[in-house]
Amino acid sequence: MESQKPAAPKPVAAATKIKKEEKISQIRGIKNAFIVILCCAAAAVCIFLFGMGYSGNFEGGSTDGHPLNLAGTVYKGGFIVPILMTLLLTVIVLSIERWIALSSATGRGNTTKFVADIKADLAANNIDAAMKRCKDQKGSVAAVVYSTLVKYKEMDANDVLSKEQKLTTLRNSVEEATALEMPALSQNLPIVATLTTLGTLVGLLGTVMGMIKSFQALAASGSPDSTELSTGISEALVNTAFGIATGAFAVISYNFFTNKIDNLSYAIDEIGFSIVATYAATHK
């Protein structure tokens, strides 16, 4: 019988170890925004029916009576109100979620100082110190820089590729690492951007429906029904207010977080350029 040769060990453990070390951004966030929308819808319906529709908010203890406070007035806005409340709550929850996610993406320290420290380490050709600084910093910028520095050391030990090929490999490494981080940074922001317009449109729909009720009360034979007229006007104004609040909050939230993402992107581009420039200046 032929003796069986032991199979050559596969470098899976080493590759896995490198991947685990490179994955240091640890961006937290909600992956499925649909669940958030459902939860916000359930909360909005409960608040509308059991909070604003509480009998003590109306004269005579019935929702048909005149509202005694703001909650009762909002309840008179009609069935569009819980829809608008769902949109507003969704914007608030996703804004909080993006705040937590981008805070973790920024890392433990100041990004500007981190960029300056990394550039100083590169100028001193101290790659190991820069990699250690990335592990301490964490976040998206540190993850991209660390991944690029790993490739930097690989190119430093490579005697086969030419200098131009190595520089191209480093540039591609920066682009690939950035492409992996960016989706996690901008996750759920398209939904917030959609709500900037959707909230205003739904509020406008509620306003139109309220004005239709008001004109129907005015067009009734005889003297106009003051109750129906006030109900229609309340529905119009309440929905207008909710629509404007939802749209305004969504616009502010979207622009704020987009600006934070842009700042992180600029930091990544700056360090990526510095890494490539350092390699070009220190290697023949």
LOZAGU-605770 format. One record per residue (C-alpha): residue in one letter; x, y, z. Coordinates in steps of 0.25 Angstrom, whole numbers. Layout:
N
<node r="A" east="X" north="Y" up="Z"/>
...
This chain:
284
<node r="M" east="0" north="0" up="0"/>
<node r="E" east="5" north="14" up="-3"/>
<node r="S" east="7" north="22" up="9"/>
<node r="Q" east="-3" north="34" up="9"/>
<node r="K" east="4" north="48" up="9"/>
<node r="P" east="-1" north="57" up="19"/>
<node r="A" east="-9" north="69" up="13"/>
<node r="A" east="-2" north="82" up="13"/>
<node r="P" east="-8" north="91" up="23"/>
<node r="K" east="-17" north="102" up="17"/>
<node r="P" east="-14" north="116" up="21"/>
<node r="V" east="-28" north="119" up="26"/>
<node r="A" east="-25" north="122" up="40"/>
<node r="A" east="-15" north="133" up="36"/>
<node r="A" east="-24" north="139" up="26"/>
<node r="T" east="-36" north="139" up="36"/>
<node r="K" east="-27" north="145" up="46"/>
<node r="I" east="-23" north="156" up="36"/>
<node r="K" east="-38" north="159" up="33"/>
<node r="K" east="-41" north="160" up="48"/>
<node r="E" east="-30" north="170" up="50"/>
<node r="E" east="-34" north="178" up="38"/>
<node r="K" east="-49" north="179" up="42"/>
<node r="I" east="-47" north="189" up="53"/>
<node r="S" east="-58" north="199" up="49"/>
<node r="Q" east="-69" north="192" up="57"/>
<node r="I" east="-80" north="201" up="52"/>
<node r="R" east="-93" north="199" up="59"/>
<node r="G" east="-107" north="201" up="53"/>
<node r="I" east="-120" north="196" up="49"/>
<node r="K" east="-120" north="187" up="37"/>
<node r="N" east="-135" north="186" up="34"/>
<node r="A" east="-142" north="199" up="34"/>
<node r="F" east="-155" north="192" up="31"/>
<node r="I" east="-156" north="187" up="45"/>
<node r="V" east="-154" north="201" up="50"/>
<node r="I" east="-165" north="206" up="42"/>
<node r="L" east="-175" north="196" up="47"/>
<node r="C" east="-171" north="199" up="61"/>
<node r="C" east="-173" north="213" up="59"/>
<node r="A" east="-187" north="211" up="52"/>
<node r="A" east="-191" north="202" up="64"/>
<node r="A" east="-187" north="213" up="74"/>
<node r="A" east="-194" north="224" up="66"/>
<node r="V" east="-207" north="217" up="65"/>
<node r="C" east="-207" north="214" up="80"/>
<node r="I" east="-204" north="229" up="83"/>
<node r="F" east="-215" north="233" up="74"/>
<node r="L" east="-225" north="224" up="79"/>
<node r="F" east="-223" north="223" up="94"/>
<node r="G" east="-215" north="236" up="96"/>
<node r="M" east="-221" north="247" up="88"/>
<node r="G" east="-234" north="239" up="86"/>
<node r="Y" east="-236" north="238" up="102"/>
<node r="S" east="-250" north="242" up="105"/>
<node r="G" east="-246" north="252" up="115"/>
<node r="N" east="-240" north="261" up="104"/>
<node r="F" east="-254" north="264" up="99"/>
<node r="E" east="-266" north="271" up="104"/>
<node r="G" east="-277" north="261" up="108"/>
<node r="G" east="-267" north="250" up="109"/>
<node r="S" east="-268" north="246" up="95"/>
<node r="T" east="-259" north="248" up="83"/>
<node r="D" east="-271" north="255" up="76"/>
<node r="G" east="-270" north="266" up="85"/>
<node r="H" east="-262" north="279" up="85"/>
<node r="P" east="-247" north="277" up="88"/>
<node r="L" east="-243" north="282" up="102"/>
<node r="N" east="-228" north="282" up="100"/>
<node r="L" east="-217" north="281" up="89"/>
<node r="A" east="-218" north="265" up="89"/>
<node r="G" east="-232" north="266" up="86"/>
<node r="T" east="-230" north="276" up="75"/>
<node r="V" east="-219" north="267" up="69"/>
<node r="Y" east="-229" north="255" up="69"/>
<node r="K" east="-239" north="263" up="61"/>
<node r="G" east="-228" north="263" up="50"/>
<node r="G" east="-234" north="250" up="45"/>
<node r="F" east="-228" north="237" up="40"/>
<node r="I" east="-216" north="244" up="33"/>
<node r="V" east="-210" north="248" up="47"/>
<node r="P" east="-205" north="234" up="51"/>
<node r="I" east="-199" north="233" up="37"/>
<node r="L" east="-192" north="246" up="39"/>
<node r="M" east="-188" north="242" up="53"/>
<node r="T" east="-182" north="229" up="48"/>
<node r="L" east="-173" north="237" up="38"/>
<node r="L" east="-169" north="247" up="49"/>
<node r="L" east="-165" north="235" up="59"/>
<node r="T" east="-158" north="228" up="48"/>
<node r="V" east="-149" north="240" up="45"/>
<node r="I" east="-146" north="242" up="59"/>
<node r="V" east="-143" north="227" up="62"/>
<node r="L" east="-134" north="226" up="49"/>
<node r="S" east="-127" north="240" up="53"/>
<node r="I" east="-124" north="234" up="66"/>
<node r="E" east="-119" north="221" up="60"/>
<node r="R" east="-110" north="229" up="50"/>
<node r="W" east="-104" north="237" up="61"/>
<node r="I" east="-100" north="225" up="69"/>
<node r="A" east="-95" north="218" up="56"/>
<node r="L" east="-87" north="230" up="51"/>
<node r="S" east="-81" north="232" up="66"/>
<node r="S" east="-76" north="218" up="65"/>
<node r="A" east="-71" north="221" up="51"/>
<node r="T" east="-63" north="233" up="56"/>
<node r="G" east="-55" north="225" up="66"/>
<node r="R" east="-50" north="227" up="80"/>
<node r="G" east="-43" north="240" up="77"/>
<node r="N" east="-43" north="253" up="69"/>
<node r="T" east="-42" north="250" up="54"/>
<node r="T" east="-34" north="262" up="51"/>
<node r="K" east="-24" north="259" up="61"/>
<node r="F" east="-23" north="244" up="57"/>
<node r="V" east="-21" north="248" up="42"/>
<node r="A" east="-10" north="258" up="47"/>
<node r="D" east="-3" north="247" up="55"/>
<node r="I" east="-4" north="236" up="44"/>
<node r="K" east="3" north="246" up="34"/>
<node r="A" east="14" north="249" up="45"/>
<node r="D" east="16" north="234" up="46"/>
<node r="L" east="16" north="232" up="31"/>
<node r="A" east="26" north="244" up="30"/>
<node r="A" east="35" north="236" up="40"/>
<node r="N" east="33" north="223" up="32"/>
<node r="N" east="28" north="217" up="45"/>
<node r="I" east="17" north="208" up="39"/>
<node r="D" east="16" north="199" up="51"/>
<node r="A" east="13" north="211" up="60"/>
<node r="A" east="2" north="216" up="50"/>
<node r="M" east="-4" north="202" up="50"/>
<node r="K" east="-5" north="202" up="65"/>
<node r="R" east="-11" north="215" up="65"/>
<node r="C" east="-22" north="210" up="56"/>
<node r="K" east="-25" north="199" up="65"/>
<node r="D" east="-26" north="209" up="77"/>
<node r="Q" east="-35" north="219" up="69"/>
<node r="K" east="-45" north="209" up="62"/>
<node r="G" east="-55" north="214" up="53"/>
<node r="S" east="-57" north="215" up="38"/>
<node r="V" east="-45" north="224" up="36"/>
<node r="A" east="-36" north="215" up="44"/>
<node r="A" east="-41" north="203" up="37"/>
<node r="V" east="-38" north="208" up="23"/>
<node r="V" east="-24" north="213" up="28"/>
<node r="Y" east="-21" north="200" up="34"/>
<node r="S" east="-25" north="191" up="22"/>
<node r="T" east="-16" north="200" up="13"/>
<node r="L" east="-5" north="199" up="23"/>
<node r="V" east="-5" north="184" up="22"/>
<node r="K" east="-5" north="185" up="7"/>
<node r="Y" east="7" north="195" up="9"/>
<node r="K" east="15" north="185" up="17"/>
<node r="E" east="12" north="174" up="6"/>
<node r="M" east="17" north="183" up="-5"/>
<node r="D" east="29" north="187" up="3"/>
<node r="A" east="33" north="172" up="4"/>
<node r="N" east="29" north="170" up="-11"/>
<node r="D" east="41" north="169" up="-20"/>
<node r="V" east="33" north="165" up="-33"/>
<node r="L" east="24" north="176" up="-36"/>
<node r="S" east="30" north="190" up="-41"/>
<node r="K" east="28" north="203" up="-33"/>
<node r="E" east="17" north="207" up="-42"/>
<node r="Q" east="9" north="194" up="-40"/>
<node r="K" east="11" north="195" up="-25"/>
<node r="L" east="6" north="209" up="-25"/>
<node r="T" east="-6" north="205" up="-33"/>
<node r="T" east="-9" north="193" up="-23"/>
<node r="L" east="-8" north="203" up="-12"/>
<node r="R" east="-18" north="213" up="-18"/>
<node r="N" east="-27" north="201" up="-21"/>
<node r="S" east="-26" north="196" up="-7"/>
<node r="V" east="-31" north="210" up="-2"/>
<node r="E" east="-43" north="210" up="-12"/>
<node r="E" east="-47" north="196" up="-8"/>
<node r="A" east="-46" north="198" up="7"/>
<node r="T" east="-54" north="211" up="5"/>
<node r="A" east="-65" north="204" up="-3"/>
<node r="L" east="-66" north="194" up="8"/>
<node r="E" east="-68" north="205" up="19"/>
<node r="M" east="-77" north="215" up="11"/>
<node r="P" east="-90" north="206" up="10"/>
<node r="A" east="-90" north="205" up="26"/>
<node r="L" east="-89" north="220" up="27"/>
<node r="S" east="-100" north="224" up="18"/>
<node r="Q" east="-109" north="212" up="22"/>
<node r="N" east="-124" north="217" up="25"/>
<node r="L" east="-121" north="231" up="20"/>
<node r="P" east="-128" north="229" up="7"/>
<node r="I" east="-141" north="226" up="15"/>
<node r="V" east="-139" north="239" up="23"/>
<node r="A" east="-137" north="246" up="10"/>
<node r="T" east="-150" north="240" up="4"/>
<node r="L" east="-158" north="245" up="17"/>
<node r="T" east="-154" north="259" up="14"/>
<node r="T" east="-163" north="260" up="2"/>
<node r="L" east="-173" north="249" up="7"/>
<node r="G" east="-176" north="255" up="20"/>
<node r="T" east="-179" north="269" up="13"/>
<node r="L" east="-188" north="262" up="3"/>
<node r="V" east="-196" north="254" up="13"/>
<node r="G" east="-198" north="266" up="21"/>
<node r="L" east="-203" north="274" up="9"/>
<node r="L" east="-213" north="262" up="6"/>
<node r="G" east="-218" north="263" up="20"/>
<node r="T" east="-219" north="279" up="18"/>
<node r="V" east="-227" north="277" up="5"/>
<node r="M" east="-237" north="267" up="12"/>
<node r="G" east="-239" north="276" up="23"/>
<node r="M" east="-242" north="288" up="14"/>
<node r="I" east="-252" north="279" up="6"/>
<node r="K" east="-259" north="276" up="19"/>
<node r="S" east="-260" north="291" up="22"/>
<node r="F" east="-265" north="295" up="9"/>
<node r="Q" east="-276" north="284" up="10"/>
<node r="A" east="-280" north="290" up="23"/>
<node r="L" east="-281" north="304" up="17"/>
<node r="A" east="-289" north="298" up="5"/>
<node r="A" east="-299" north="291" up="13"/>
<node r="S" east="-313" north="297" up="12"/>
<node r="G" east="-317" north="307" up="22"/>
<node r="S" east="-307" north="312" up="33"/>
<node r="P" east="-293" north="305" up="32"/>
<node r="D" east="-291" north="295" up="43"/>
<node r="S" east="-280" north="301" up="52"/>
<node r="T" east="-276" north="288" up="57"/>
<node r="E" east="-273" north="282" up="44"/>
<node r="L" east="-266" north="295" up="39"/>
<node r="S" east="-257" north="295" up="51"/>
<node r="T" east="-254" north="280" up="50"/>
<node r="G" east="-250" north="282" up="35"/>
<node r="I" east="-241" north="294" up="39"/>
<node r="S" east="-235" north="286" up="50"/>
<node r="E" east="-232" north="274" up="41"/>
<node r="A" east="-226" north="284" up="31"/>
<node r="L" east="-217" north="291" up="41"/>
<node r="V" east="-212" north="279" up="49"/>
<node r="N" east="-208" north="271" up="37"/>
<node r="T" east="-201" north="283" up="31"/>
<node r="A" east="-193" north="285" up="44"/>
<node r="F" east="-189" north="270" up="45"/>
<node r="G" east="-185" north="270" up="30"/>
<node r="I" east="-176" north="282" up="32"/>
<node r="A" east="-170" north="277" up="45"/>
<node r="T" east="-167" north="263" up="38"/>
<node r="G" east="-161" north="269" up="26"/>
<node r="A" east="-153" north="280" up="33"/>
<node r="F" east="-147" north="270" up="43"/>
<node r="A" east="-144" north="260" up="32"/>
<node r="V" east="-137" north="271" up="24"/>
<node r="I" east="-128" north="275" up="36"/>
<node r="S" east="-125" north="261" up="39"/>
<node r="Y" east="-121" north="257" up="25"/>
<node r="N" east="-112" north="269" up="23"/>
<node r="F" east="-106" north="268" up="37"/>
<node r="F" east="-102" north="253" up="35"/>
<node r="T" east="-98" north="255" up="20"/>
<node r="N" east="-88" north="266" up="25"/>
<node r="K" east="-82" north="256" up="35"/>
<node r="I" east="-81" north="245" up="25"/>
<node r="D" east="-74" north="255" up="15"/>
<node r="N" east="-64" north="259" up="26"/>
<node r="L" east="-60" north="244" up="28"/>
<node r="S" east="-59" north="243" up="13"/>
<node r="Y" east="-50" north="255" up="13"/>
<node r="A" east="-41" north="249" up="24"/>
<node r="I" east="-40" north="236" up="17"/>
<node r="D" east="-36" north="242" up="4"/>
<node r="E" east="-26" north="251" up="11"/>
<node r="I" east="-19" north="239" up="18"/>
<node r="G" east="-20" north="230" up="6"/>
<node r="F" east="-13" north="241" up="-3"/>
<node r="S" east="-2" north="242" up="8"/>
<node r="I" east="0" north="227" up="9"/>
<node r="V" east="2" north="226" up="-6"/>
<node r="A" east="11" north="239" up="-6"/>
<node r="T" east="20" north="233" up="5"/>
<node r="Y" east="22" north="220" up="-2"/>
<node r="A" east="25" north="228" up="-15"/>
<node r="A" east="35" north="237" up="-8"/>
<node r="T" east="42" north="226" up="0"/>
<node r="H" east="43" north="215" up="-10"/>
<node r="K" east="51" north="214" up="-23"/>
